[in-house]
C-alpha cells in the first residue's frame, strides 16, 4: 500500500507542486495516513451503539484523494499540504465518531501521529483556522473572498479564510435559493451550520461520495442538504410516499434518478430519509447503490436498450462502448460519478 500511495501522491506533487519538495511531504503523509488507518481500525471497533465503526481501504484512499483535490495555487509550502491532510483525516474518520470521548481521542492520536511523521506539533500546522481556534474548513464555493460564480468543473477546493466570510457567502447562496424555490428557507447560519455545509460540499465533490446524517426531526438535515446541493450546483431528488407506494413506484423513482445521472449526465443528490422507508427491500437497494452504484434487475430489457442508445455516443467518445455490456458499465460509471446519496436517519 505504501508503494501504491507514494507513487500516486508523488506524481501529483511533481506535476502540481513544483515549488514543494516531494520527499518532504510524500512519504510522511502516506506513512501518517497508514498509521491513522491502522490505529483507528484496531482501537475503534464496532459495537451495537457504534455499528458504523467499520473502516476499510476506501477510507485510506479518500484521504489521499482529498489531499490531491486541493487547489495547488493555495499551497505555498509543506505545512499547507499537511494542513489539508489534517482536515481530510478529520472528515474521513473523526466525522464518523458519535461522542466527544471518541472525537477527543482521535484528535489526540492524530496530533501524536502528525508530530511523529511531520516533526511539528499539530496546532502549529493547523494555525488559527477559520474561527481563530484552529477550526479547519475547506470548500469550493468561495473564490477571492466572493461567492464562486464559476461553473462546477472550474471551482477550486480551497481553505475557508474565516467563519464570518463563509457565513456571509452561504447567506448569499440561501437568498438565491429562496428566489427560485417553491419552499424558501430562512435558516439561522451559526457556526455548526457552516461546518455542515462545508462537509456536504466536500462530499459532493468526490466521485461516489455519500453522506449519512443522523439527527432528530427538525434538526436541519434535509434543509442543509438542499442548500448544500444548491451551492454545489446539484439537483435534488427525493421520493414522495403515497398511500399505495410499493415496489413498482420505488423502482420507477430509482429509474428516474439513474436516468438523470447516467443518461443525461446531470449532477444529482438522492435525498432519502428514514420516514420514507416503507419496505425492507428499499434498504437493500440503497446498500447496492452505495457499494456498486447500481440496483440488480432495475431496468427491463427494452429499457436497457434505450439506455444504450442514449449513452453510446458519449461512451465511444470516452473510448468505451465497444460492446453492449461495456456501454452499460459506462452508464453505471456515470451514475456513480454524478449521483450522491444522502441518508437522513433519526437516532430515536
Secondary structure, DSSP 8 states (H G I E B T S, - for coil): -HHHHHHHHHHHHHHH-TTS-HHHHHHHHHHHHHHHHHHHHHHS---GGGTT----HHHHHHHHHHHHTB-GGG--SHHHHHHHHHHHHHHHTGGG--SHHHHHHHHHHHHHHHHHHHSS-HHHHHTTBTTSSSB--EESSEETTEE--S-GGG--BEE---HHHHHHHHHHHHHHHHHH-SS-------HHHHHHHHHHHHHHHSTT--EEEE--TTSSHHHHHHHHHHHTT-EEE-----TT--HHHHHHHHHHHHIIIIIS---EEEEEEGGG--SHHHHHHHHHHHHHSS-TT-S-HHHHHHHHHHHHHHHHHTT--SSHHHHHHHHHHHHHHHEEEEEEE---
